[in-house]
Amino acid sequence: MSLLEVNDLKTYFYTDAGVAKSVDGVTFSVDRGKVLGIVGESGCGKSVTSLSIMRLVDPATGRYEGGSIMFDGQDILKLSEQEMRKLRGNKISMIFQEPMTSLNPVFTIGYQIEESLMLHKGLEKKAARDRAVELLEMVGIPEAAKRVDEYPHQLSGGMRQRVMIAMALAGDPELLIADEPTTALDVTIKAQILDLLKELQEKLHMSIIFITHDLGVIAEMADEVAVMYAGEIVEKAKTRELFDDPKHPYTVGLMDSIPNINEKVERLTTLEGLVPSLYDMPKGCHFAPRCKYACPECEKEHIQLTELESGRQVRCRRYEK
């Protein structure tokens, strides 16, 4: 049964340069206790999708122009801000990309976790502090009773990321959104964070949306993968199916650009070209200008997602029925 269902979501930004269609008709679901990976290059709409689910898009410039976000039977886009505050950080939590900019430098990490516990769980100060120490221990921070009184700048990047995970888990969320949680971490710490998230997901039976541009991370973490390009999902499949047989030319390009340590090559494979401007999208297939299979028909009209026999979906004219 699906915990989250995003249907035809459209999130646009209105600026002096024009209308940026950051998320344009995105549809996916996340089952209870499962992990959905969302991959794609920078600027494809991954983070805006996650911010839309949290209702954190800046209302000064951003608007939800269509679709629905159904969480546990209720449409998030129709909730009042007061109702959303009860949901955000409690039922749905998020780990942001850079912990140093997400943590407040003037408060101890313990205070920041305790604040969330007192707000969402109604705990008293002493109980909140004890729970904060427990959460820090749960995410593998040594000497948690001592570290709880330290400031963010006193911790390493890996430790700060663990603190962010502890804060996200404070409300016992049913859905955790991890927006590139291993960015800027070295390989060893990155592996530790991934192992920790995997362990916590299995232990707490959470659903996770894992956003990254690292396909290696997705192969390890996700049950299902949605590949995003220029504000749209271009392919969606079970993780094993996607890696065994990628269908969309963009997915194939991402796969081919992964270095193979068993092969000696003079030059690494690259995906030529750039993601199109959000203010000036191609009329037809958004990937057509970079696609070696593109034909004149690809550039004429918008291409819909096609469901294949296996249940996977791909947005490519070559697979249209």
C-alpha positions in Angstrom: 0.0 0.0 0.0 1.3 3.5 -0.9 2.2 5.9 1.8 2.8 8.8 -0.6 1.3 9.4 -4.0 2.4 12.3 -6.1 0.1 12.9 -9.1 0.9 15.2 -12.0 2.7 17.7 -9.7 3.6 21.0 -11.2 5.8 23.5 -9.3 6.7 26.7 -11.2 8.8 29.7 -10.2 7.8 33.2 -11.5 10.8 35.5 -11.9 11.8 38.5 -13.9 13.4 36.2 -16.4 10.1 34.3 -16.9 8.4 31.2 -15.7 10.7 28.3 -14.6 8.9 25.0 -14.8 11.1 23.2 -12.3 8.7 20.3 -11.8 6.3 19.8 -14.7 3.8 16.9 -14.4 5.7 14.5 -12.0 3.9 11.3 -10.9 5.3 8.6 -8.5 4.4 6.7 -5.4 6.3 5.4 -2.3 5.1 2.2 -0.6 5.3 1.8 3.1 8.7 0.6 4.3 10.2 1.0 0.8 13.0 3.2 -0.6 12.4 5.3 -3.8 15.6 6.7 -5.4 15.3 9.8 -7.5 18.3 10.4 -9.8 19.4 13.0 -12.4 21.8 15.8 -13.1 21.8 19.1 -11.2 18.9 21.3 -12.3 16.6 18.4 -13.2 14.0 19.2 -10.4 14.9 16.6 -7.8 15.3 19.0 -4.8 12.3 21.1 -5.8 10.2 17.9 -5.9 11.3 17.1 -2.3 10.7 20.7 -1.1 7.2 20.6 -2.7 6.4 17.4 -0.7 7.5 19.3 2.5 5.6 22.5 1.3 8.8 24.5 1.7 8.8 26.2 -1.7 9.1 30.0 -1.2 5.6 31.4 -1.8 7.1 34.7 -2.9 8.2 33.2 -6.2 7.1 29.5 -6.3 3.6 28.2 -6.9 2.0 24.8 -7.1 0.2 25.0 -10.4 -1.3 21.6 -10.5 -1.5 18.0 -9.3 -1.8 16.5 -5.8 0.5 15.1 -3.1 -1.5 12.5 -1.2 0.1 11.5 2.1 -1.7 8.8 4.1 -4.9 9.7 2.4 -4.8 13.5 2.6 -3.7 16.0 0.0 -0.8 18.0 1.4 -1.4 20.9 -1.1 -4.8 21.5 0.5 -3.7 21.6 4.1 -3.5 24.9 6.0 0.0 26.0 7.1 -1.0 25.1 10.7 -2.0 21.6 9.7 1.2 21.3 7.6 3.4 22.2 10.6 1.9 19.3 12.5 2.8 17.0 9.6 6.2 18.5 8.8 9.0 17.2 11.0 6.6 14.8 12.7 5.2 12.4 10.0 7.4 13.7 7.2 11.1 14.7 7.8 13.9 15.8 5.6 17.7 15.6 5.7 19.1 18.5 3.7 22.2 18.5 1.5 24.6 20.6 3.6 24.3 20.1 7.4 26.5 23.2 8.2 23.9 25.5 6.6 20.9 23.6 8.1 22.1 23.6 11.7 22.0 26.8 13.7 25.6 27.7 14.6 24.7 29.6 17.8 22.8 26.8 19.5 24.1 23.4 20.7 23.1 20.4 18.8 21.3 19.1 21.9 19.1 22.2 22.0 18.2 21.9 18.4 17.1 18.3 18.7 15.3 19.1 22.0 13.3 21.9 20.4 11.9 19.5 17.8 11.0 17.0 20.5 9.2 19.6 22.7 7.4 21.0 19.7 6.2 17.8 18.0 6.2 15.3 20.9 5.2 17.6 23.8 8.1 16.4 26.0 9.4 18.4 29.0 12.9 19.8 28.9 14.5 16.9 30.9 12.7 14.2 28.9 13.6 15.9 25.7 17.3 16.1 26.6 17.3 12.4 27.6 15.7 11.5 24.2 18.2 13.7 22.4 21.1 11.7 23.9 19.3 8.5 22.9 18.9 9.7 19.3 22.6 10.7 19.1 23.5 7.3 20.3 21.2 5.7 17.8 23.0 7.4 14.9 26.4 6.3 16.2 27.8 9.4 17.8 30.3 8.4 20.5 30.1 10.0 24.0 26.6 11.3 23.1 26.0 12.6 26.7 29.0 14.9 26.2 28.5 15.8 22.5 24.9 16.9 23.2 26.3 20.2 24.6 28.6 20.9 21.6 28.1 23.4 18.8 28.0 22.4 15.1 31.4 23.9 14.4 32.9 21.5 16.9 31.9 18.4 14.9 33.2 16.9 11.7 31.2 16.8 8.5 30.2 13.2 9.1 29.2 13.9 12.7 27.1 16.9 11.6 25.3 14.7 9.1 24.6 12.2 11.8 23.1 15.0 13.9 20.8 16.0 11.0 19.7 12.4 10.8 19.0 12.4 14.5 16.9 15.6 14.2 15.0 14.1 11.3 14.2 11.0 13.3 13.1 12.9 16.4 9.5 12.9 15.4 9.4 9.2 14.5 8.5 10.0 10.8 6.8 7.6 8.5 8.5 9.2 5.5 12.1 10.4 5.4 13.3 12.5 2.5 17.1 12.4 2.1 18.3 15.1 -0.3 21.8 14.1 -1.3 22.8 13.4 2.4 26.3 12.2 1.4 27.4 15.2 -0.6 30.9 16.6 0.3 31.6 13.6 2.6 34.7 11.4 1.9 34.2 7.8 0.8 34.6 6.2 4.2 32.1 8.5 6.0 29.8 8.3 3.0 29.6 4.5 3.4 29.0 4.8 7.1 26.1 7.2 6.5 24.5 4.9 3.9 24.9 1.9 6.2 23.3 3.9 9.0 20.3 5.0 6.9 19.8 1.4 5.7 19.9 0.1 9.2 17.5 2.7 10.6 15.1 2.2 7.7 14.9 -1.5 8.4 14.7 -1.1 12.1 12.0 1.7 12.1 10.2 0.4 8.9 10.3 3.9 7.4 9.7 4.9 3.8 12.5 6.9 2.3 12.9 9.1 -0.8 16.6 9.1 -1.5 17.7 11.9 -3.9 21.1 11.8 -5.4 23.1 12.0 -8.7 25.2 9.0 -7.6 23.9 5.9 -9.2 26.2 3.7 -7.0 24.3 5.0 -4.0 20.9 4.2 -5.6 22.0 0.6 -6.5 22.7 0.1 -2.8 19.8 1.9 -1.2 16.7 1.9 -3.4 13.9 -0.6 -4.1 12.7 1.5 -7.1 14.2 4.3 -9.1 12.7 7.4 -10.8 15.1 9.1 -13.3 14.4 12.8 -13.7 15.3 15.1 -16.5 14.4 18.7 -17.0 11.5 18.7 -14.6 10.0 15.3 -15.7 10.4 11.6 -14.9 11.8 10.0 -18.0 12.1 6.4 -16.6 10.8 4.5 -13.6 11.6 0.9 -12.8 12.6 -1.5 -10.1 16.3 -1.0 -9.2 17.5 -4.3 -10.6 15.6 -3.9 -13.8 16.9 -0.4 -14.4 20.6 -1.4 -13.9 20.2 -4.6 -15.9 18.4 -3.0 -18.9 18.1 0.9 -18.9 15.6 2.0 -21.6 15.7 5.7 -21.9 18.7 7.2 -23.7 19.3 9.6 -20.8 19.4 6.7 -18.3 21.8 4.8 -20.7 24.0 7.9 -20.8 24.1 8.2 -17.0 25.0 4.5 -16.8 27.8 4.7 -19.4 29.4 7.7 -17.6 30.1 5.6 -14.5 33.8 4.7 -14.5 34.7 1.0 -14.7 37.7 0.1 -12.6 38.2 -3.1 -14.6 38.6 -1.2 -18.0 41.5 0.9 -19.1 40.3 3.8 -21.2 42.0 7.0 -22.4 38.9 9.1 -21.9 35.9 8.6 -19.7 32.5 8.5 -21.4 30.5 11.7 -21.0 26.9 12.8 -21.6 27.3 15.6 -24.1 25.4 18.8 -23.9 23.6 20.5 -21.0 20.2 20.3 -19.3 17.9 22.8 -21.1 17.0 26.1 -19.5 13.9 25.9 -17.4 12.7 29.1 -19.0 13.0 27.7 -22.6 12.2 24.0 -22.7 12.2 22.2 -26.1 8.7 21.8 -27.5 8.9 18.0 -27.9 11.1 15.6 -26.0 13.2 17.6 -23.5 16.2 15.3 -24.1 16.1 15.4 -27.9 18.9 18.0 -28.4 21.3 15.6 -26.6 19.9 12.3 -27.9 21.7 10.3 -30.6 18.4 8.6 -31.5 16.4 11.8 -31.9 14.3 12.2 -35.1 12.3 15.2 -36.4 9.1 13.7 -34.8 10.8 13.8 -31.3 11.0 17.6 -31.5 7.4 18.2 -32.6 5.2 17.2 -29.6 5.5 16.4 -26.0 6.1 12.7 -25.2 4.1 10.9 -22.5 5.3 8.2 -20.2 4.7 4.7 -21.7 4.0 1.8 -19.5 5.8 -1.4 -20.7 4.7 -5.0 -20.1 6.9 -5.4 -17.0 5.2 -2.4 -15.4 8.1 -0.1 -15.7 7.6 3.3 -17.4 9.7 5.2 -20.0 9.2 8.6 -21.7 10.6 7.8 -25.2 9.1 7.7 -28.7 10.9 4.4 -29.4 8.6 2.7 -26.8 5.3 4.3 -27.6 2.6 1.8 -28.5 
